[in-house]
Amino acid sequence: MERQDLDQCAVCGMKIVETPAGLCANHSKVYDKVKDAYPLWSAAYGSLTTEDFLKRLVALPETGDRVREMAQFLIRNPEKWK
């Protein structure tokens, strides 16, 4: 894995605002929204793994660019899902 610049977003490379998560302002908000949506989706679909949830988000045409970027990032880096 490439060495990540310490002041750049782990997803897009912009300046970070949330140091522990290593995310820019946009991706920090998106991360929170994706995390908040997971329990709702899991309840609606029954047993839904985190990876399945993220793959469904990526596949939906209605999914916004930032959400899609975050979902793809979390699929590639499952350890970032806290």
Phi and psi in degrees as GROMACS dihedral restraints (atoms count N, CA, C in turn):
[ dihedral_restraints ]
;  ai    aj    ak    al  type     phi  dphi    fc
    3     4     5     6     1   -68.0    20    10
    4     5     6     7     1   151.5    20    10
    6     7     8     9     1   -73.5    20    10
    7     8     9    10     1   123.2    20    10
    9    10    11    12     1   -83.6    20    10
   10    11    12    13     1   129.7    20    10
   12    13    14    15     1   -61.2    20    10
   13    14    15    16     1   131.3    20    10
   15    16    17    18     1   -65.7    20    10
   16    17    18    19     1   -19.7    20    10
   18    19    20    21     1  -109.6    20    10
   19    20    21    22     1    20.7    20    10
   21    22    23    24     1  -117.5    20    10
   22    23    24    25     1   143.5    20    10
   24    25    26    27     1   -57.5    20    10
   25    26    27    28     1   134.8    20    10
   27    28    29    30     1   -66.5    20    10
   28    29    30    31     1   -19.7    20    10
   30    31    32    33     1   -94.2    20    10
   31    32    33    34     1   -49.1    20    10
   33    34    35    36     1  -120.5    20    10
   34    35    36    37     1   -11.6    20    10
   36    37    38    39     1    89.5    20    10
   37    38    39    40     1    -1.3    20    10
   39    40    41    42     1   -74.7    20    10
   40    41    42    43     1   169.8    20    10
   42    43    44    45     1   -61.9    20    10
   43    44    45    46     1   134.4    20    10
   45    46    47    48     1   -82.6    20    10
   46    47    48    49     1   153.4    20    10
   48    49    50    51     1  -120.7    20    10
   49    50    51    52     1   -22.0    20    10
   51    52    53    54     1  -117.5    20    10
   52    53    54    55     1    92.4    20    10
   54    55    56    57     1   -56.6    20    10
   55    56    57    58     1   -48.1    20    10
   57    58    59    60     1   -59.2    20    10
   58    59    60    61     1   -38.4    20    10
   60    61    62    63     1   -85.4    20    10
   61    62    63    64     1   -22.2    20    10
   63    64    65    66     1    69.1    20    10
   64    65    66    67     1    40.3    20    10
   66    67    68    69     1  -122.9    20    10
   67    68    69    70     1   150.9    20    10
   69    70    71    72     1   -74.6    20    10
   70    71    72    73     1   174.5    20    10
   72    73    74    75     1   -59.0    20    10
   73    74    75    76     1   -45.0    20    10
   75    76    77    78     1   -62.7    20    10
   76    77    78    79     1   -49.9    20    10
   78    79    80    81     1   -73.0    20    10
   79    80    81    82     1   -25.2    20    10
   81    82    83    84     1   -64.5    20    10
   82    83    84    85     1   -44.8    20    10
   84    85    86    87     1   -65.2    20    10
   85    86    87    88     1   -43.4    20    10
   87    88    89    90     1   -63.2    20    10
   88    89    90    91     1   -42.4    20    10
   90    91    92    93     1   -56.6    20    10
   91    92    93    94     1   -46.8    20    10
   93    94    95    96     1   -61.5    20    10
   94    95    96    97     1   -42.0    20    10
   96    97    98    99     1   -67.1    20    10
   97    98    99   100     1   -40.0    20    10
   99   100   101   102     1   -64.7    20    10
  100   101   102   103     1   -44.5    20    10
  102   103   104   105     1   -61.6    20    10
  103   104   105   106     1   -40.4    20    10
  105   106   107   108     1   -68.1    20    10
  106   107   108   109     1   -31.8    20    10
  108   109   110   111     1   -76.3    20    10
  109   110   111   112     1   -28.0    20    10
  111   112   113   114     1   -56.5    20    10
  112   113   114   115     1   -48.5    20    10
  114   115   116   117     1   -61.1    20    10
  115   116   117   118     1   -34.4    20    10
  117   118   119   120     1   -66.3    20    10
  118   119   120   121     1   -45.8    20    10
  120   121   122   123     1   -64.9    20    10
  121   122   123   124     1   -41.9    20    10
  123   124   125   126     1   -62.1    20    10
  124   125   126   127     1   -41.1    20    10
  126   127   128   129     1   -66.8    20    10
  127   128   129   130     1   -39.4    20    10
  129   130   131   132     1   -70.7    20    10
  130   131   132   133     1   -37.9    20    10
  132   133   134   135     1   -96.2    20    10
  133   134   135   136     1    -1.9    20    10
  135   136   137   138     1    85.1    20    10
  136   137   138   139     1  -131.2    20    10
  138   139   140   141     1   -81.2    20    10
  139   140   141   142     1   107.7    20    10
  141   142   143   144     1  -127.6    20    10
  142   143   144   145     1   119.2    20    10
  144   145   146   147     1   -71.8    20    10
  145   146   147   148     1   160.2    20    10
  147   148   149   150     1   -58.5    20    10
  148   149   150   151     1   -44.4    20    10
  150   151   152   153     1   -63.2    20    10
  151   152   153   154     1   -42.3    20    10
  153   154   155   156     1   -62.6    20    10
  154   155   156   157     1   -41.9    20    10
  156   157   158   159     1   -58.5    20    10
  157   158   159   160     1   -48.5    20    10
  159   160   161   162     1   -64.8    20    10
  160   161   162   163     1   -39.6    20    10
  162   163   164   165     1   -65.1    20    10
  163   164   165   166     1   -36.9    20    10
  165   166   167   168     1   -66.0    20    10
  166   167   168   169     1   -40.1    20    10
  168   169   170   171     1   -60.2    20    10
  169   170   171   172     1   -45.0    20    10
  171   172   173   174     1   -62.2    20    10
  172   173   174   175     1   -38.7    20    10
  174   175   176   177     1   -75.0    20    10
  175   176   177   178     1   -24.5    20    10
  177   178   179   180     1   -69.4    20    10
  178   179   180   181     1   127.5    20    10
  180   181   182   183     1   -65.3    20    10
  181   182   183   184     1   -24.0    20    10
  183   184   185   186     1   -77.7    20    10
  184   185   186   187     1   -12.5    20    10
  186   187   188   189     1   -67.1    20    10
  187   188   189   190     1   131.1    20    10
  189   190   191   192     1   -72.0    20    10
  190   191   192   193     1   163.3    20    10
  192   193   194   195     1   -59.0    20    10
  193   194   195   196     1   -46.3    20    10
  195   196   197   198     1   -65.1    20    10
  196   197   198   199     1   -40.7    20    10
  198   199   200   201     1   -64.8    20    10
  199   200   201   202     1   -42.8    20    10
  201   202   203   204     1   -61.5    20    10
  202   203   204   205     1   -43.9    20    10
  204   205   206   207     1   -59.6    20    10
  205   206   207   208     1   -44.8    20    10
  207   208   209   210     1   -65.0    20    10
  208   209   210   211     1   -44.7    20    10
  210   211   212   213     1   -61.2    20    10
  211   212   213   214     1   -43.9    20    10
  213   214   215   216     1   -64.3    20    10
  214   215   216   217     1   -39.9    20    10
  216   217   218   219     1   -61.4    20    10
  217   218   219   220     1   -45.2    20    10
  219   220   221   222     1   -69.5    20    10
  220   221   222   223     1   -30.7    20    10
  222   223   224   225     1   -65.2    20    10
  223   224   225   226     1   -42.9    20    10
  225   226   227   228     1   -74.1    20    10
  226   227   228   229     1   -25.6    20    10
  228   229   230   231     1  -130.0    20    10
  229   230   231   232     1    67.4    20    10
  231   232   233   234     1   -60.6    20    10
  232   233   234   235     1   -21.0    20    10
  234   235   236   237     1   -68.5    20    10
  235   236   237   238     1   -16.2    20    10
  237   238   239   240     1   -80.0    20    10
  238   239   240   241     1   -11.5    20    10
  240   241   242   243     1   -80.2    20    10
  241   242   243   244     1   103.7    20    10
